[in-house]
Amino acid sequence: MATVELNKKMWDGNYEWIKQGEEWSRAWGGSEAQWSAAIMPRIHTFVPTGTILEIAPGYGRWTNYLKDYCDSLIAIDLSESCIKACQQRFSDSLHITCHVNDGISLEMVEDHSVDFVFSYDSLVHAEADVIEAYIRQLSRKLKRDGVGFIHHSNIGRYQQIFSEIEKIQGTMRESIVNKIFLSPKHWRASSMTAELFSGFCDKYGLTCIGQELINWGTDGLLNDCFSLFTPKGSNWSRANRIIENTDFMNEARLIRKLSSLYSVSSIPDENKIDPR
Ligand SMILES: C[S@@+](CC[C@H](N)C(=O)[O-])C[C@H]1O[C@@H](n2cnc3c(N)ncnc32)[C@H](O)[C@@H]1O
């Protein structure tokens, strides 16, 4: 189980953060390429906007881009060292405020003040009880026409397979998990699914308007999900649309290939021109 305590231990101590999370963007050719070709196409309808709430920014891999798409940004993470790092990294951006939380509470956010809530590559490690608590509070924190994009685990969908694998003894078990997932489960929260997420939204006056089930770092299992949601009756409301995307890593491979040609970081520093 990926409990809040284990997350705190991992991200506020065990993990070294030498590259500020940039290491997780390697498959896309870097965070700039991942942001512009994998994340922006999925959220461009909702930004720029007024207030963005980012849950679990880590060292600010996405905050670095989100900050340019809003009037104010609130970043909340359970790790004190991550929030300290964000405060240092973005000390020049006076419209960003950073808070440490207990892994559950959003009490530092004013009710009905958030236009867009975003979380990427973080809450995949949050179990269903934590996701439910965040959704419950978000129903109050979002404005009437607010919207959310949250990346979470869908690995609960395969719980049955995993419990069968758990019964296998010794090293054989690890090699089966590796074969199915390419690398072992990526520490996904085993209790979470896309269905649960949309159920939590319904329960608390929100509604899921889109869910993309993806094969994050795997060969075809839909272990993760991006959920789009909004308050019931908002301007964004529509029936949920669900897409099963088993090409997510193929998309990453293509982005990586193209990034060597098109990304800002592919241009030698001395040739860069400030477009302004
Ligand atoms: C893998 S890092 C990713 C950070 C950042 N989103 C990125 O992509 O670089 C996971 C982050 O989620 C935070 N986190 C995990 N569970 C959390 C929770 N329940 N509430 C708030 N932050 C959480 C951790 O402290 C850590 O900063």
The ligand as an SDF file (V2000), in Angstrom:
LIG
                    3D

 27 29  0  0  0  0  0  0  0  0999 V2000
    7.0140   11.3910   -8.0760 C   0  0  0  0  0  0  0  0  0  0  0  0
    6.9570   12.9280   -7.2570 S   0  0  0  0  0  0  0  0  0  0  0  0
    6.3480   13.9410   -8.6010 C   0  0  0  0  0  0  0  0  0  0  0  0
    6.4300   15.4000   -8.3650 C   0  0  0  0  0  0  0  0  0  0  0  0
    5.9560   16.2770   -9.5270 C   0  0  0  0  0  0  0  0  0  0  0  0
    4.5460   16.1440   -9.7650 N   0  0  0  0  0  0  0  0  0  0  0  0
    6.7080   15.9340  -10.7780 C   0  0  0  0  0  0  0  0  0  0  0  0
    6.0940   15.3560  -11.6800 O   0  0  0  0  0  0  0  0  0  0  0  0
    7.9050   16.2140  -10.8470 O   0  0  0  0  0  0  0  0  0  0  0  0
    5.5780   12.7210   -6.1840 C   0  0  0  0  0  0  0  0  0  0  0  0
    5.2380   13.9420   -5.3480 C   0  0  0  0  0  0  0  0  0  0  0  0
    3.9410   13.7420   -4.7930 O   0  0  0  0  0  0  0  0  0  0  0  0
    3.9450   14.1870   -3.4430 C   0  0  0  0  0  0  0  0  0  0  0  0
    2.8110   13.4920   -2.7840 N   0  0  0  0  0  0  0  0  0  0  0  0
    2.6090   12.1540   -2.6990 C   0  0  0  0  0  0  0  0  0  0  0  0
    1.4460   11.8910   -2.0880 N   0  0  0  0  0  0  0  0  0  0  0  0
    0.8950   13.0850   -1.7780 C   0  0  0  0  0  0  0  0  0  0  0  0
   -0.3010   13.4900   -1.1290 C   0  0  0  0  0  0  0  0  0  0  0  0
   -1.1690   12.6000   -0.6560 N   0  0  0  0  0  0  0  0  0  0  0  0
   -0.5460   14.7980   -0.9880 N   0  0  0  0  0  0  0  0  0  0  0  0
    0.3410   15.7370   -1.4110 C   0  0  0  0  0  0  0  0  0  0  0  0
    1.4980   15.4170   -2.0200 N   0  0  0  0  0  0  0  0  0  0  0  0
    1.7700   14.1170   -2.2130 C   0  0  0  0  0  0  0  0  0  0  0  0
    5.3120   13.8290   -2.9620 C   0  0  0  0  0  0  0  0  0  0  0  0
    5.6900   14.5180   -1.8040 O   0  0  0  0  0  0  0  0  0  0  0  0
    6.1670   14.1910   -4.1770 C   0  0  0  0  0  0  0  0  0  0  0  0
    6.5300   15.5390   -4.1470 O   0  0  0  0  0  0  0  0  0  0  0  0
  1  2  1  0
  2  3  1  0
  2 10  1  0
  3  4  1  0
  4  5  1  0
  5  6  1  0
  5  7  1  0
  7  8  2  0
  7  9  1  0
 10 11  1  0
 11 12  1  0
 11 26  1  0
 12 13  1  0
 13 14  1  0
 13 24  1  0
 14 15  1  0
 14 23  1  0
 15 16  2  0
 16 17  1  0
 17 18  1  0
 17 23  2  0
 18 19  1  0
 18 20  2  0
 20 21  1  0
 21 22  2  0
 22 23  1  0
 24 25  1  0
 24 26  1  0
 26 27  1  0
M  CHG  2   2   1   9  -1
M  END
$$$$
